[in-house]
Amino acid sequence: MFRSNIFGAALLFSFYFKCLMVKTAADGAPPTSPNILVILADDVGWADISLDERPGKIPTPEISRLCHMGKSIDSYYTQSTCTPSRASLMTGRYATNTGLNFAMFPGAVNGLPDDMMTLPRLLRREKGYEAHAVGKWHLGNAQWKQTPVGKGFQTHVGSLLWSMEYRTKQIWEMPWAPMVVDWIRAHENGSYAHYLEEQHTTEALTNEAIAVIKNHASLENNRPLFLYLAYTAAHAPLVPIPEDEGSCVHLKHEWRRKFCGLVVGLDRGVGRVLDAALSYLGDNTIIFFSSDNGGAPWFGGLNYPFRSGKTTPFEGGVHVPACVVDFSIDGRYLGRGPRTYKGLMHVSDLLPTFASAAGIDKTVIDSLKLDGHDQSDAIRKESDSPRKDVLLEMYYGSEGDFFNVKEDVVAYRKGKWKLIKNTFMRDFHWYFEPENERLNNTDASLVTIVGESFIRFMEAFYAPGPFDTIRDLTVHMGIHNWFQLYSDVENVLLFDISNDPQEKTNMAHQYPDIVADLEREILKIKDSRPQQQKFWMTIDRDKHWKSTLEKGSCNSRIVREKDCLFAHPWIDDEVDLNTIELVHGGAIWPFIRNILAHFGPYMVGVAGIIFALFFMPK
């Protein structure tokens, strides 16, 4: 009996010793700071992820597995579009304090300010991290210093601009005119390669992330890893892997099925990255997952029970699924799961939170004067959030912040109260899971029926990638404008988010003192913010676009040789961007002119036939 106990104890000691030795550097000493992996989904809404505690229509078992290991974040907020959310993530500041308040247009020269600290740069400087970026950037590419490898990352593999087709990696301005191929492998020493990545984007990014993890584990420098993995899924164009769409046949609406297919592929990728991290990095690792903004209902996303979606400051546009996992044995960084953290948290909190978890001194973090709060202690102890308020949107078209001079939008939450002030609300409806091949929302007018019918008609002629820009314009400059004709939304909205998360009851008239208090807080932020960058101002694409592109390597069976031109920095780092001549990159008339130039001869021919048939003498 005694000998068997000794033998059992020896086995336990042996197992414990092996656990201590797993995934350490070659010299046997574990890193002093945790590996940090940030995984960002694109346009994935509250109802697009199925968790154990919140099952949904789209199967996401791997994301659920990840979140169940750690802590789901119940009140996590972003900005309503991708560029500002990513700017906040990288800098720990409100988007308005980076000057990037909306999604940048192709050909824009904007980017993160040169003097602004970024998360990868801080982790490398203070704690010797290795830092690598995989995936979508969308934070500037006119100059090399604006790209990921100019902002603190050692390498970047992925895209520089916004949504691209998942197979060809192309972006189209017109269905018949591809603008650019967007894929690069770049290093901070200035070397790079442009090539057509033939894998589906989601698979390619997953494989690149796993390669980074494996390569890091093979190094003998004992440095921790910071990996930023920014998927393009499930952003339109809706081109999932066919087998993944096959997992979504239970959904009634085509856009929803294809969107679901993209999320299924994303979910599989997250699971593979999770397994690689556990196998090669070990338990001294933190993994964070979230979306960059709410889902876009007109592109297959859904945020139920929240109101509206992407591009709006309603909960559906800014309240997104998120979770974080601390794999350390004792939960020393953020605590062990499964738990739910209910404290208020914003994307700008990630920089100070991860900097603190990495062991960076508080005085260093405080010296940056961030908008973000260090949430590490609150998450670990499951105590009250240090954040009591959050700015969710701020731009004033009437003051030159936005291309629509009639569009002023600001949203701010303090405690349970959320104030939205607007002169133009893009989409104020509630959306539900479609029960058939029609969108299911609260629009009682004909706008949804007519708009969806037009999009489906155009889809019959063009593939999702080539049609994507027209679809964007139809939704954001057409349908959202038409909604205004039937809008009864007041310009000042006050919601009690704790008791009314669906934002159904406006209490502004009932509590004018609270409105006035929130307005004063908003004014303080507005008065101290820097000049806003004009994201819609671009080079003249008709004249200069091709001169900004660089020849790369393509498979001519997928992308024609003459179209094998890649997005690349085109302005020297020393050039003052204020000297660059820019035009309105979102103007509608050049778009109409291009359509007329393409279809004009056919329209003239059809008009001639009609005239001959009906007006010529018999």
C-alpha positions in Angstrom: 0.0 0.0 0.0 2.8 2.4 1.0 4.8 1.5 -2.1 1.8 2.1 -4.4 1.2 5.5 -2.8 4.9 6.4 -3.4 4.6 5.3 -7.0 1.4 7.3 -7.5 3.0 10.4 -6.0 6.0 9.9 -8.3 3.7 9.8 -11.3 2.0 13.0 -10.2 5.3 14.8 -9.6 6.5 13.7 -13.0 3.4 15.0 -14.7 3.6 18.3 -12.8 7.2 18.7 -13.8 6.5 18.1 -17.4 3.7 20.7 -17.3 6.2 23.2 -16.0 8.5 22.4 -18.8 6.0 22.6 -21.7 6.5 25.3 -24.3 9.4 27.1 -22.7 12.3 28.5 -24.6 15.3 26.4 -25.4 17.1 27.5 -22.2 14.1 26.2 -20.2 13.1 29.6 -18.8 9.5 30.7 -19.5 8.9 34.2 -20.9 8.3 36.8 -18.2 5.3 38.2 -20.1 2.4 36.3 -21.7 2.0 35.6 -25.4 -0.9 37.8 -26.5 -3.1 36.9 -29.5 -5.8 39.3 -30.7 -8.3 37.8 -33.1 -10.6 40.3 -34.8 -13.6 39.3 -36.9 -15.1 41.7 -39.5 -18.8 42.8 -39.4 -19.9 39.9 -37.2 -22.9 40.9 -35.1 -24.3 40.0 -31.7 -26.6 37.3 -33.2 -23.9 35.9 -35.5 -22.0 33.9 -32.8 -23.5 31.0 -30.9 -22.2 30.6 -27.4 -23.1 28.1 -24.7 -25.1 30.8 -22.8 -26.4 32.5 -26.0 -27.2 29.9 -28.7 -28.0 31.2 -32.2 -28.7 30.2 -35.7 -25.1 30.2 -36.9 -23.0 27.2 -35.6 -19.7 28.5 -34.1 -18.6 25.6 -31.8 -14.9 26.6 -31.9 -15.5 30.2 -30.9 -17.8 28.9 -28.2 -15.1 26.5 -27.0 -12.6 29.4 -26.8 -15.0 31.7 -24.9 -16.0 28.9 -22.5 -12.4 28.5 -21.5 -12.3 32.2 -20.4 -14.5 35.1 -19.9 -17.2 36.4 -22.2 -17.4 40.2 -22.1 -21.1 41.2 -21.9 -20.8 44.9 -22.4 -18.0 45.3 -25.0 -18.2 48.3 -27.3 -16.5 49.3 -30.5 -17.0 52.0 -33.1 -19.6 51.5 -35.8 -17.2 51.0 -38.7 -13.9 49.2 -39.2 -11.2 52.0 -39.5 -12.1 53.8 -36.3 -12.4 50.6 -34.3 -9.0 49.4 -35.5 -7.5 52.8 -34.7 -8.8 52.6 -31.2 -7.5 49.1 -30.8 -4.0 50.0 -31.9 -3.7 53.3 -30.0 -5.8 53.0 -26.9 -7.7 56.2 -27.8 -11.1 57.1 -28.9 -11.3 57.1 -32.7 -12.0 60.9 -32.8 -8.7 61.4 -31.0 -6.9 59.7 -33.8 -8.7 61.8 -36.4 -10.0 58.6 -38.0 -13.8 58.7 -37.5 -15.1 56.5 -40.4 -14.0 53.8 -42.8 -11.3 55.2 -45.2 -11.9 55.2 -48.9 -9.4 53.6 -51.3 -6.9 56.3 -52.4 -7.1 58.2 -49.2 -3.8 59.4 -47.7 -5.0 59.2 -44.0 -3.4 57.1 -41.4 -2.6 56.8 -37.7 -0.7 59.9 -36.5 3.1 59.6 -36.7 3.6 60.5 -33.0 1.0 58.2 -31.6 2.1 55.1 -29.7 0.7 51.7 -30.9 0.2 48.5 -29.0 2.9 46.5 -30.9 5.4 49.3 -30.6 4.8 49.6 -26.9 5.0 45.9 -26.2 8.3 45.6 -28.2 9.9 48.7 -26.6 9.0 47.9 -23.0 8.9 44.1 -22.8 10.8 42.8 -25.9 7.9 41.2 -27.7 8.0 39.8 -31.1 5.0 41.4 -33.0 3.4 40.2 -36.2 0.3 41.1 -38.1 -1.8 38.8 -40.2 -4.9 40.0 -42.1 -6.8 43.2 -42.8 -5.2 46.6 -41.9 -7.3 49.5 -43.2 -5.4 52.1 -41.2 -3.5 53.8 -44.0 -1.2 52.7 -46.8 -0.3 55.8 -48.8 3.1 55.8 -47.1 5.2 52.9 -45.9 5.2 54.3 -42.4 1.4 54.1 -42.3 1.4 50.3 -42.9 1.6 47.6 -40.2 5.4 47.3 -40.5 5.6 51.1 -40.1 3.5 51.0 -37.0 5.4 48.5 -34.9 4.9 45.1 -36.5 7.9 43.2 -37.7 6.0 41.4 -40.4 2.6 41.7 -42.1 0.8 39.3 -44.4 -2.6 40.2 -45.7 -4.5 43.2 -47.1 -4.0 47.0 -46.8 -7.4 48.3 -47.9 -11.0 47.4 -47.2 -13.3 44.6 -48.5 -11.9 42.4 -51.2 -13.1 39.3 -53.0 -12.1 36.1 -51.0 -10.7 34.2 -54.0 -9.1 36.7 -56.4 -8.2 39.3 -53.6 -9.5 42.0 -56.0 -11.5 45.1 -55.3 -13.8 46.5 -58.0 -14.9 50.1 -58.6 -17.3 49.0 -61.3 -18.4 45.4 -62.1 -16.5 45.5 -65.3 -13.4 47.3 -64.0 -11.3 45.7 -61.2 -9.4 48.4 -59.3 -6.7 46.5 -57.6 -5.4 43.2 -56.1 -4.8 43.6 -52.4 -2.2 41.2 -50.8 1.2 41.7 -49.5 4.0 40.0 -47.5 5.9 42.8 -45.9 8.8 43.1 -43.4 9.9 46.1 -41.4 13.3 46.1 -43.1 11.5 47.3 -46.2 11.4 44.0 -48.1 8.0 42.9 -49.5 6.3 40.7 -52.1 3.0 41.1 -53.9 1.5 37.9 -55.1 -2.0 36.4 -55.7 -2.8 34.2 -52.7 -5.0 31.6 -54.3 -6.4 30.1 -51.0 -9.7 31.5 -49.8 -8.8 34.5 -47.6 -10.0 33.0 -44.4 -8.0 29.8 -44.9 -4.9 31.8 -46.0 -5.0 34.0 -42.9 -5.5 31.0 -40.6 -2.5 29.2 -42.2 -0.4 32.3 -41.9 -1.2 32.8 -38.3 -0.4 29.2 -37.5 2.9 29.6 -39.3 3.7 32.6 -37.2 3.0 30.7 -34.0 5.1 27.7 -35.1 8.0 29.8 -36.2 7.9 31.8 -32.9 8.0 28.5 -30.9 11.1 27.5 -32.8 13.0 30.6 -31.9 15.5 30.5 -29.0 15.3 34.1 -28.0 12.6 33.5 -25.3 10.6 36.5 -26.2 6.8 36.6 -25.9 4.7 36.9 -29.0 2.1 39.5 -29.9 0.0 38.3 -32.8 -2.7 40.4 -34.4 -5.0 38.3 -36.5 -7.6 40.4 -38.4 -9.9 38.3 -40.5 -11.8 39.7 -43.3 -14.7 37.4 -42.6 -17.6 37.9 -42.6 -17.4 41.2 -44.5 -19.0 41.3 -47.9 -18.6 40.3 -50.7 -20.4 37.1 -49.6 -18.2 34.4 -51.1 -17.9 31.5 -48.6 -16.3 28.1 -49.1 -19.1 26.0 -50.6 -18.8 23.3 -47.9 -19.1 25.9 -45.2 -22.3 27.3 -46.8 -23.6 23.7 -46.7 -23.7 24.0 -42.9 -26.2 26.9 -43.2 -29.0 25.3 -45.3 -31.4 25.8 -42.4 -31.3 29.6 -42.9 -34.1 30.9 -45.2 -32.4 34.0 -46.7 -29.7 33.7 -49.3 -27.6 36.5 -48.0 -27.9 35.1 -44.5 -26.8 31.6 -45.7 -23.8 33.0 -47.5 -22.8 35.2 -44.5 -23.3 32.1 -42.3 -20.9 30.2 -44.5 -18.2 32.9 -44.0 -18.7 32.7 -40.2 -18.5 28.9 -40.3 -15.1 29.2 -42.0 -14.0 31.9 -39.5 -15.0 29.6 -36.7 -13.0 26.8 -38.0 -10.0 29.1 -38.4 -10.3 30.3 -34.8 -10.4 26.7 -33.6 -7.2 25.8 -35.6 -5.4 28.9 -34.2 -6.5 28.0 -30.7 -5.1 24.5 -31.0 -1.8 25.8 -32.5 -1.4 28.3 -29.7 -2.0 25.6 -27.0 0.3 23.2 -28.7 3.2 25.6 -29.5 2.9 28.5 -27.1 1.6 26.7 -24.0 -0.3 28.1 -21.1 1.5 31.4 -20.7 -0.9 32.8 -23.3 -3.8 35.2 -23.6 -6.3 35.1 -26.5 -8.8 37.8 -27.1 -11.6 37.6 -29.7 -14.2 40.1 -30.9 -15.7 41.7 -33.9 -14.7 45.2 -35.2 -18.2 46.5 -35.3 -21.8 45.3 -35.4 -23.2 43.1 -38.2 -24.5 44.7 -41.4 -28.1 43.4 -41.9 -28.1 44.3 -45.6 -25.1 42.1 -46.1 -26.2 39.1 -44.1 -25.3 40.1 -40.5 -27.7 40.3 -37.6 -27.5 41.9 -34.2 -30.8 40.8 -32.6 -32.1 41.7 -30.0 -30.2 45.0 -30.5 -31.4 47.8 -32.8 -30.0 48.4 -36.3 -26.3 47.6 -37.2 -23.1 48.7 -38.7 -22.6 52.4 -39.5 -25.0 53.4 -36.7 -24.4 54.2 -33.0 -27.4 52.0 -32.0 -26.4 49.0 -29.9 -26.5 46.8 -33.0 -23.7 48.8 -34.6 -21.4 49.1 -31.6 -22.2 46.4 -29.0 -20.4 43.3 -30.2 -19.5 39.8 -29.0 -16.2 39.4 -27.3 -14.3 37.2 -24.9 -10.8 36.8 -23.4 -9.0 33.7 -22.2 -6.1 33.6 -19.8 -4.5 30.1 -20.2 -2.1 30.5 -17.3 -2.5 27.8 -14.7 -3.2 30.2 -11.9 -5.1 32.8 -14.0 -2.5 35.4 -13.0 -3.2 37.8 -15.8 -7.0 37.9 -16.2 -8.4 35.1 -14.1 -9.8 31.7 -15.0 -13.1 30.9 -16.7 -15.7 30.1 -17.6 -17.2 33.3 -16.4 -19.0 36.4 -17.7 -17.5 39.8 -17.2 -20.3 42.3 -17.1 -18.3 45.5 -16.7 -18.4 48.3 -19.3 -15.5 47.9 -21.8 -14.4 49.6 -25.0 -12.0 48.6 -27.7 -9.7 51.4 -26.6 -9.2 49.5 -23.3 -7.3 46.7 -25.0 -4.0 48.6 -25.2 -3.7 49.5 -21.5 -5.2 46.1 -20.5 -2.7 44.1 -22.4 0.2 46.4 -21.6 -0.6 45.9 -17.9 -0.9 42.1 -18.3 2.5 42.2 -20.0 3.9 43.8 -16.9 4.5 47.3 -18.3 4.8 49.8 -15.5 1.7 51.8 -14.7 3.6 55.1 -14.9 4.5 54.3 -18.5 0.9 53.5 -19.4 -0.4 56.6 -17.6 2.2 58.8 -19.4 0.5 58.0 -22.7 -2.7 59.8 -21.6 -5.0 57.3 -23.1 -8.8 57.2 -23.4 -8.6 53.5 -22.7 -8.7 52.0 -19.2 -6.7 49.1 -17.8 -9.4 46.4 -17.3 -7.0 43.6 -16.2 -7.6 43.8 -12.5 -11.4 44.1 -12.9 -11.6 41.2 -15.3 -9.3 39.1 -13.0 -11.3 39.8 -9.9 -14.7 40.2 -11.6 -15.1 43.5 -9.9 -16.6 46.8 -11.1 -15.2 48.2 -14.4 -12.9 51.2 -14.1 -14.8 52.6 -17.1 -17.9 54.6 -16.2 -18.6 56.2 -19.5 -17.7 55.7 -23.2 -17.8 57.7 -26.4 -19.3 55.6 -29.1 -19.5 58.0 -32.1 -18.5 61.6 -32.9 -18.4 63.3 -36.3 -19.9 66.6 -37.5 -20.5 66.9 -41.2 -21.6 70.5 -40.7 -18.1 71.2 -39.4 -16.2 69.3 -42.1 -15.8 65.9 -40.4 -17.9 64.0 -42.9 -18.6 64.0 -46.6 -22.4 64.5 -46.0 -22.5 68.1 -44.5 -26.0 67.3 -43.2 -24.8 64.4 -41.1 -23.9 65.2 -37.5 -23.8 62.1 -35.2 -22.6 61.7 -31.7 -23.2 58.9 -29.2 -22.1 58.7 -25.6 -22.9 56.4 -22.7 -22.5 57.2 -19.0 -23.6 54.5 -16.5 -26.9 53.2 -17.7 -27.7 56.3 -19.8 -26.9 56.5 -23.5 -27.4 59.7 -25.5 -27.5 59.8 -29.3 -27.7 63.2 -31.0 -28.1 63.1 -34.8 -29.2 65.1 -37.8 -29.1 62.0 -40.0 -29.6 58.5 -38.7 -28.6 56.0 -41.4 -30.7 53.0 -40.4 -33.0 53.2 -37.3 -34.8 49.9 -37.8 -34.8 46.6 -35.8 -33.9 43.5 -37.7 -34.9 39.9 -37.1 -33.9 36.4 -38.4 -35.5 36.2 -41.9 -38.3 33.7 -42.2 -38.1 33.6 -46.0 -36.2 35.1 -48.9 -37.0 38.6 -47.7 -35.3 40.8 -45.1 -37.2 40.9 -41.8 -37.3 44.4 -40.3 -39.6 47.0 -38.9 -39.7 49.1 -42.1 -43.3 49.7 -43.0 -42.5 51.6 -46.2 -41.6 50.2 -49.5 -37.9 51.1 -49.2 -36.8 47.6 -48.0 -38.8 45.8 -50.6 -37.7 48.0 -53.5 -34.0 48.2 -52.3 -33.7 44.4 -51.8 -35.4 43.7 -55.1 -32.9 46.0 -56.9 -29.9 44.3 -55.3 -31.2 40.9 -56.2 -31.8 42.0 -59.7 -28.3 43.2 -60.1 -26.9 40.0 -58.4 -28.4 38.1 -61.3 -26.0 39.8 -63.6 -22.8 40.2 -61.6 -20.8 38.0 -59.2 -20.6 39.2 -55.5 -17.0 40.6 -55.9 -17.6 42.8 -58.9 -21.0 43.9 -57.6 -19.7 44.8 -54.1 -19.1 48.5 -54.7 -22.5 49.1 -56.3 -24.1 47.2 -53.5 -22.3 49.4 -51.0 -23.4 52.5 -52.7 -27.0 51.2 -53.0 -27.2 50.5 -49.3 -25.3 53.4 -47.8 -26.1 56.2 -50.2 -29.4 55.0 -51.5 -31.5 52.9 -49.1 -30.2 54.7 -46.0 -31.1 58.0 -47.6 -34.5 56.8 -48.6 -35.2 55.8 -45.0 -34.9 59.4 -44.1 -38.1 60.2 -46.1 -40.1 58.1 -43.7 -38.1 58.7 -40.5 -39.8 59.7 -37.3 -36.6 59.4 -35.3 -36.0 62.4 -33.1 -32.7 64.3 -33.2 -32.1 63.7 -29.4 -32.4 60.2 -28.1 -31.9 59.1 -24.5 -32.0 55.4 -23.6 -31.8 53.5 -20.3 -29.5 50.7 -21.6 -29.7 48.7 -18.5 -33.5 48.3 -18.7 -34.0 49.0 -22.4 -31.0 47.4 -24.4 -33.2 47.4 -27.5 -33.5 51.2 -27.4 -37.2 51.3 -27.9 -38.1 54.1 -25.5 -36.7 57.6 -25.9 -36.6 59.2 -22.4 -35.0 62.5 -23.5 -38.1 64.6 -22.8 -38.5 62.9 -19.4 -35.0 63.5 -18.2 -33.7 66.8 -19.7 -31.2 67.3 -16.9 -29.5 64.0 -17.8 -29.4 65.0 -21.4 -27.7 68.3 -20.4 -25.2 66.4 -18.3 -24.2 64.0 -21.1 -24.0 66.9 -23.5 -21.5 68.7 -21.3 -19.4 65.5 -21.2 -19.5 65.3 -25.0 -18.5 68.9 -25.4 -15.4 68.3 -23.3 -14.2 65.5 -25.6 -15.1 67.5 -28.7 -13.2 70.6 -27.6 -10.0 68.7 -26.9 -9.9 66.4 -30.0 -7.5 67.0 -32.9 -8.5 68.0 -36.4 -10.4 65.1 -38.1 -8.9 63.5 -41.1 -11.0 63.6 -44.3 -11.3 59.9 -45.0 -13.4 60.6 -48.2 -10.8 62.8 -49.9 -8.6 60.7 -52.2 -6.3 61.1 -55.1 -8.1 61.5 -58.4 -8.6 57.8 -59.2 -9.6 58.4 -62.8 -6.2 60.1 -63.4 -3.7 58.7 -61.0 -5.0 55.4 -59.5 -2.9 53.1 -61.7 0.3 55.1 -60.9 -0.1 54.2 -57.3 -0.2 50.4 -57.9 2.6 47.9 -58.2 3.0 44.9 -60.5 2.9 41.6 -58.7 2.7 37.8 -59.4 -0.6 36.4 -60.5 -2.1 33.2 -61.8 -3.5 34.3 -65.1 -6.3 31.7 -64.8 -7.6 33.7 -61.8 -6.6 37.3 -62.4 -5.7 38.6 -65.9 -2.2 39.8 -66.4 -3.3 43.4 -67.1 -5.2 43.4 -63.8 -2.3 42.0 -61.8 -1.7 45.4 -60.0 -1.4 45.5 -56.2 -2.1 48.1 -53.6 1.2 49.5 -52.3 2.5 52.7 -50.6 3.0 55.4 -53.3 4.2 58.4 -51.4 7.6 58.8 -49.8 7.6 58.9 -46.0 9.2 62.4 -46.0 6.4 64.0 -48.1 4.0 66.3 -46.3 0.6 64.8 -47.0 -1.0 68.3 -46.9 0.7 69.0 -50.2 -1.0 66.1 -52.0 -3.9 67.2 -54.3 -7.1 65.4 -53.4 -10.6 65.1 -54.7 -13.9 63.9 -53.3 -13.5 60.1 -53.5 -17.1 59.4 -52.7 -18.7 61.7 -55.2 -21.6 60.1 -57.0 -21.2 61.9 -60.4 -17.9 60.2 -61.5 -19.6 56.9 -60.6 -22.6 57.8 -62.8 -20.3 59.0 -65.6 -18.5 55.6 -65.6 -21.8 53.8 -65.8 -22.9 55.9 -68.7 -19.5 55.5 -70.4 -19.9 51.7 -70.2 -23.6 51.4 -71.0 -24.1 54.5 -73.1 -23.7 52.9 -76.5 -26.1 50.2 -75.6 -28.6 52.7 -74.2 -28.3 54.8 -77.4 -28.9 51.6 -79.5 -32.0 50.6 -77.5 -33.3 54.2 -77.7 -32.8 54.1 -81.5 -34.7 50.8 -81.8 -37.6 52.1 -79.6 -37.7 55.3 -81.7 -37.8 53.3 -85.0 -40.5 50.9 -83.7 -42.9 53.5 -82.4 -42.1 56.9 -83.9 -40.8 56.3 -87.5 -43.4 56.7 -90.2 -45.1 53.4 -91.0 
